């Protein structure tokens, strides 16, 4: 029995929970609580990656994977007057910080704060300082370092923006941390749909929600060596490039609402990509294409180059405004990513030969 009433309740609970890089445990617990009824077994590793397994006795292993962590900040320096300076935990954006509300996670619980900024009245027109890591600061309502420390705040406390998931026009989800907890939602839905369909797979399916992607694909590196899969399908986000200030010449042409994005690149196995495209066409699922230079920058690279080389591919969700608190994705695209992963799995024959040269 699942404790969540429906998929939307799970999505909102999971997305609204903070899960910063290196501190993903509470989000992973929510994810495991949801996925447990749909898998035969599960396990976690020492750093918090969570894995649900269908057909755990099978010798052939297929992974579908997303990453659980979100960008955040660390307390880096507390001034004598009580103001807090930060450093990044992942690719956090200093430009959006001023006037944002934050939660500082301490051993005593969450302490609220705000990124302050000088009022427009006192800034010199034409000579205004832009936000940088050197000048953004957090105010927790304290007037001294001692008062800050009495609240349980110390160097190393992790900080997340305070924001929640909303709907836009009934067609989009918008909020923080869709990169990439929306991926965790999608792979969980694949497991749910498999369970509800009653279909039996001729291989073991490992539904992997990995930690620490935002600082270098670290969770995927660890779990790939533990599972030693034969095939890996990764889902992450890519840029919707239709909004103002994006450059399609350099970033490609991807649109939220026009379907999953399939990436071409060195770490993406062409034969596996062709199988995914065939599944999309067979099931009339629209898709877009993207190209990666050198690496995809996603957990695809970690799986592909693990062990003796694992045929891997990337199915991306086009996302507006990545690494902000208003990351925005199409509901239709989300369902189509789920459908595409499911279609591939149902048709995949584990006897397929991935060798390029025989």
SVG drawing of the C-alpha trace seen along z (x, -y; Angstrom):
<svg xmlns="http://www.w3.org/2000/svg" viewBox="-5 -57 42 72">
<polyline fill="none" stroke="black" stroke-width="0.4" points="0.0,0.0 1.3,-3.4 1.0,-6.2 0.6,-8.8 -3.0,-9.3 -1.9,-9.8 1.1,-10.7 0.5,-14.5 0.7,-14.3 3.9,-12.4 5.3,-14.9 4.5,-17.9 5.8,-16.3 9.0,-15.2 9.7,-18.4 8.9,-20.7 11.3,-18.8 14.9,-20.1 17.5,-17.6 20.8,-19.5 23.9,-17.8 25.5,-15.7 22.3,-16.0 19.8,-14.1 18.5,-11.7 15.1,-13.2 14.2,-13.3 15.5,-9.8 13.3,-8.5 10.2,-10.1 11.2,-8.6 11.7,-5.1 8.4,-5.3 6.7,-5.9 8.5,-3.4 8.6,-0.4 5.2,1.1 6.3,1.2 9.6,3.0 10.7,6.4 13.5,5.1 15.6,2.0 18.9,1.0 20.9,-2.2 24.6,-2.9 26.9,-4.7 26.3,-8.1 22.6,-7.9 21.9,-6.7 18.6,-4.7 17.8,-1.8 14.5,0.0 14.9,3.4 12.5,5.4 13.6,9.0 16.7,8.9 17.7,12.5 18.2,11.8 21.7,11.9 21.2,9.2 20.8,5.7 19.2,2.6 19.4,-0.8 17.0,-3.7 18.4,-6.6 17.9,-10.2 19.7,-12.3 18.2,-13.3 20.3,-16.3 19.6,-20.0 22.0,-23.0 22.4,-24.9 24.8,-27.0 27.0,-26.5 27.6,-29.0 31.2,-30.0 31.8,-33.0 29.8,-34.7 30.7,-38.3 30.9,-39.8 27.8,-41.9 25.8,-38.7 25.7,-38.8 26.4,-35.4 28.4,-34.9 28.2,-31.8 29.9,-29.5 28.3,-27.3 27.3,-23.7 26.9,-22.9 26.1,-25.4 24.1,-27.9 23.4,-31.2 24.6,-34.3 22.7,-36.6 19.2,-35.4 20.1,-35.4 19.3,-39.0 15.8,-39.2 15.4,-35.4 14.1,-33.7 16.2,-30.8 16.2,-27.9 19.4,-27.2 19.6,-23.6 21.0,-23.1 21.2,-20.3 18.5,-22.3 16.2,-22.4 15.6,-24.9 16.4,-28.5 14.8,-31.0 16.8,-33.8 16.9,-36.2 19.5,-37.2 19.5,-41.0 20.4,-43.7 20.7,-47.5 17.6,-49.4 17.3,-51.0 17.2,-54.5 20.8,-54.2 22.4,-52.7 24.2,-54.9 22.5,-54.9 24.8,-53.5 27.4,-52.4 25.5,-49.7 27.4,-46.6 26.1,-43.4 25.5,-40.4 28.7,-38.3 29.8,-35.6 31.8,-38.4 28.9,-40.6 25.7,-38.5 24.9,-37.9 22.2,-36.3 20.4,-38.1 18.8,-35.8 17.7,-38.7 20.8,-38.6 23.1,-41.5 26.2,-39.5 28.1,-36.4 27.3,-35.0 23.6,-35.4 23.9,-33.6 25.7,-30.7 23.1,-30.5 20.6,-29.8 22.6,-26.6 24.2,-28.1 27.8,-27.4 30.2,-27.2 29.2,-24.3 25.4,-24.5 23.7,-23.9 21.2,-26.5 18.4,-26.1 16.0,-28.6 12.5,-28.6 10.1,-28.0 7.4,-25.6 6.0,-23.9 3.2,-25.7 1.3,-25.2 1.4,-27.6 -1.6,-27.7 -2.4,-24.1 0.3,-23.0 3.6,-23.5 5.1,-22.8 7.4,-25.5 9.6,-25.6 13.0,-24.9 14.8,-21.5 13.0,-20.2 16.7,-19.6 16.5,-16.8 14.0,-15.5 11.5,-15.6 13.7,-12.8 13.2,-10.9 9.5,-11.3 9.6,-10.1 11.6,-6.9 9.3,-6.1 6.3,-6.4 7.9,-3.9 8.2,-1.5 4.5,-2.1 3.3,-1.6 5.2,1.6 3.7,2.9 0.2,1.9 0.5,3.4 1.6,6.8 4.2,7.1 7.2,9.2 10.6,8.1 13.3,10.6 16.0,8.8 16.6,7.1 15.5,3.4 17.4,1.2 15.5,-2.1 18.3,-4.4 18.0,-7.7 21.6,-8.9 23.1,-11.5 25.8,-14.2 25.4,-14.7 25.6,-18.5 29.3,-18.3 30.6,-15.9 28.4,-12.8 29.7,-11.3 26.7,-9.2 26.4,-7.7 30.1,-6.8 29.7,-4.9 26.5,-3.1 27.5,-2.1 30.5,-0.2 28.2,1.5 25.5,2.6 27.7,3.3 24.8,2.9 24.6,4.1 22.6,1.0 21.8,-2.4 19.1,-4.9 19.6,-8.2 17.1,-11.0 18.0,-14.6 17.0,-18.0 18.3,-20.2 17.7,-23.8 14.5,-25.0 16.1,-27.6 12.9,-29.5 12.8,-32.0 14.4,-35.5 18.2,-35.8 18.9,-32.2 21.1,-31.6 20.0,-28.7 23.2,-28.8 25.3,-27.8 22.6,-26.0 20.6,-24.2 16.9,-24.3 14.8,-22.6 11.3,-23.5 9.3,-22.5 6.1,-21.0 7.6,-19.3 8.7,-16.1 11.7,-14.4 15.2,-15.4 17.5,-12.7 21.2,-13.5 24.0,-12.5 27.5,-12.4 30.5,-10.2 29.2,-8.7 25.8,-8.0 25.8,-4.6 24.5,-5.0 22.9,-1.5 21.1,-2.1 20.0,-5.5 18.6,-3.9 16.6,-1.5 15.1,-4.4 14.2,-6.2 12.6,-3.1 10.5,-2.8 9.5,-6.5 8.4,-6.0 6.6,-2.8 4.6,-4.4 4.2,-7.8 6.0,-9.6 7.4,-12.9 11.1,-13.6 13.7,-16.3 17.4,-16.0 20.5,-17.6 24.3,-17.3 26.8,-17.1 30.4,-18.2 32.9,-15.9 30.5,-15.0 26.8,-15.3 27.5,-16.7 25.0,-14.2 25.2,-10.9 25.2,-9.3 29.0,-9.9 29.5,-8.2 27.6,-5.1 29.0,-4.9 32.6,-5.0 32.2,-2.8 33.4,0.8 34.4,2.1 32.1,-0.4 28.3,-0.4 26.0,-1.2 24.3,-4.3 21.8,-6.9 20.2,-10.1 16.6,-11.0 16.2,-14.7 13.4,-16.8 13.5,-20.4 13.5,-22.8 13.1,-26.6 15.3,-28.7 17.6,-26.0 19.2,-26.5 16.7,-29.1 13.7,-28.8 11.3,-28.9 12.5,-25.9 9.6,-25.2 8.7,-22.0 5.9,-20.8 3.5,-18.3 3.1,-16.7 6.8,-16.3 7.0,-14.6 4.4,-12.0 6.2,-11.4 9.6,-10.8 7.9,-8.3 6.1,-6.6 9.3,-6.5 11.4,-4.8 8.5,-2.4 8.2,-1.6 11.9,-0.9 11.9,1.4 8.9,3.4 10.5,4.1 14.1,4.5 15.7,7.9 18.6,8.5 20.3,10.7 20.9,7.5 24.6,7.2 25.9,3.7 29.3,4.2 30.1,1.8 32.7,4.2 32.3,8.0"/>
</svg>
